[in-house]
Amino acid sequence: MKSILKKLDFFESLGWFGNIILSIGVIPQVVQTWKTHDVDSFNWPFLLMWAFGVLFTFIYIVNGDLKADKRQYPLWLNYMVNIVATFYLCYAKLIYS
């Protein structure tokens, strides 16, 4: 555990913090949509551009990480959470509209 903490420098810690905030930021909207089924304010262009934007960016990041033999796990966390969240919101828009 100590070796992991020693490896985190200031900027990596900043990356983790920022990506955790971005990951958590979408959760209230998902929970509200789950509870209320209210999707009237969502528009399809926004949802689809967001969903495919995060998916394609995640693929790009993973590909670059694999080629460079490094892992940017803060980015992976953010994009995986956002992929699941945005595709759920698209599903909800389709089902509840």
C-alpha positions in Angstrom: 0.0 0.0 0.0 2.8 2.4 0.8 4.4 1.8 -2.5 1.2 2.7 -4.3 0.9 6.0 -2.3 4.5 6.9 -3.0 3.9 6.5 -6.7 1.1 9.1 -6.8 2.6 12.5 -7.5 0.6 15.8 -7.2 -0.6 15.8 -10.8 -1.7 12.1 -10.7 -3.6 12.8 -7.5 -5.2 15.8 -9.2 -6.2 13.6 -12.1 -7.7 11.0 -9.7 -9.6 13.8 -7.9 -10.9 15.4 -11.0 -12.0 12.2 -12.6 -13.7 11.0 -9.5 -15.7 14.3 -9.4 -16.6 13.8 -13.0 -17.7 10.2 -12.4 -19.8 11.1 -9.4 -21.3 14.1 -11.1 -23.5 12.1 -13.4 -24.9 9.9 -10.6 -27.5 12.3 -9.3 -29.0 12.6 -12.7 -29.1 8.8 -13.2 -30.7 8.3 -9.7 -33.3 11.1 -10.4 -34.2 9.5 -13.8 -34.4 6.1 -12.2 -36.8 7.3 -9.5 -39.0 9.7 -11.5 -38.8 8.3 -15.1 -38.8 12.0 -16.2 -36.8 12.2 -19.3 -38.7 15.1 -21.0 -35.8 17.5 -20.7 -33.2 15.2 -22.3 -32.8 15.7 -26.0 -31.5 13.0 -28.3 -28.6 14.9 -29.9 -27.1 15.7 -26.5 -27.5 12.2 -25.2 -26.2 10.5 -28.3 -23.2 12.9 -28.7 -22.3 12.5 -25.0 -22.7 8.7 -25.1 -20.7 8.1 -28.2 -18.2 10.8 -27.3 -17.2 9.2 -24.1 -17.2 5.7 -25.7 -14.9 6.7 -28.5 -12.6 8.8 -26.2 -12.4 5.8 -23.9 -11.4 3.5 -26.7 -8.8 6.1 -27.8 -7.3 6.4 -24.3 -7.1 2.6 -23.8 -5.5 2.1 -27.2 -2.9 4.8 -26.4 -2.3 3.3 -22.9 -1.8 -0.2 -24.3 0.6 1.1 -27.0 2.6 3.1 -24.5 2.5 0.3 -21.9 1.0 2.6 -19.2 -2.4 2.9 -17.6 -4.3 6.1 -16.8 -6.7 4.5 -14.4 -8.3 7.8 -13.3 -9.4 8.4 -16.9 -10.5 4.8 -17.3 -12.7 5.2 -14.2 -14.3 8.4 -15.4 -15.0 7.1 -18.8 -16.4 3.7 -17.7 -18.8 5.3 -15.3 -19.9 7.9 -17.9 -20.3 5.2 -20.6 -22.7 3.2 -18.3 -24.5 6.3 -17.2 -25.0 7.9 -20.6 -26.2 4.6 -22.2 -28.6 4.2 -19.3 -29.9 7.7 -19.8 -30.4 6.9 -23.6 -32.2 3.7 -22.6 -34.4 5.6 -20.2 -35.2 8.2 -22.8 -36.2 5.5 -25.2 -38.3 3.6 -22.6 -39.9 6.4 -20.7 -40.7 8.8 -23.5 
